[in-house]
Amino acid sequence: MTEQVIGIIGGSGIYEIDGLTDARWIRVETPWGEPSDEILSGSIDGVRMRFLPRHGRGHVHSPSTVPYRANIDALKRLGVTSLVSVSACGSFREELAPGDFVVVNQFIDRTFARKKSFFGKGCVAHVSLANPTCPLLGDACEQAANDAGIRAHKGGTYLAMEGPQFSSLAESKLYRDAWNCDVIGMTNMPEAKLAREAELCYASVAMITDYDSWHPEHGEVDVTRIIATMASNAEKARDMVSRLPGLMGQNPIPCPHGCNTALEFAILTAPDKRDPVIVRKLDAIAGRVLNRRNNVQQVKFPH
């Protein structure tokens, strides 16, 4: 059975966790370029952990320049089986207050300047994103947050914007009132899409820092207030993350939602038509299916 390896993508304060043993920073090379930073490797309660600063230590990447494909590939190469995204977000709901956490289960992707897939010409694949997060891993995150005394909300729609600017008032009202979104951020897309292509269980925990710009009593986003709330949220997130290994254990069960088999019938390009250069780049992401013979079911579409 595959060993449980929990990956965490988050801010610089998330990986400074008491109880992390055998901690060391590892540089990982990927065919998709350099990841955001080295990856902190260690263990908690006997469960292996991998921590990746999404923006790099010192916050050197904007949301648009984060090397999302390299990040997911690097974590997959290090054996990650379950990936938890922790990110700062704005809230569109009065009841989702600054300091609260939301275990996201849906996304609306409004980003446009990012590479969103490992696949393309030479090796075409289509994975399902009807349910883009893993309910089993999300439940573990919710339980860990509750055990840490964090006010956590289960379920919510995350609006992913390109940034780096915050929303205009008109955009904020559109996303809240017409599109019925719950939180807004800049980093979970294409991260969630790539995690699905990599056959990883993926959960997103949104840490609320502000009310975006729609709230009549809070006005426009104040960066100084956001930073203060982020520091408090980082401490909560460390507590939540440190509880995940005890809840998830060393031996993962096969994902009942099929996250770890997302590519089973997704690759449509016939074996003799695949670009060998692309196939080599996909060794970590899709090796499970690409290394099998006759793994492509030929599909005929009606004209």
Order of alpha helices (4+ residues) and beta strands (2+ residues): beta-beta-beta-beta-alpha-beta-beta-beta-alpha-beta-beta-alpha-beta-alpha-beta-alpha-alpha-alpha
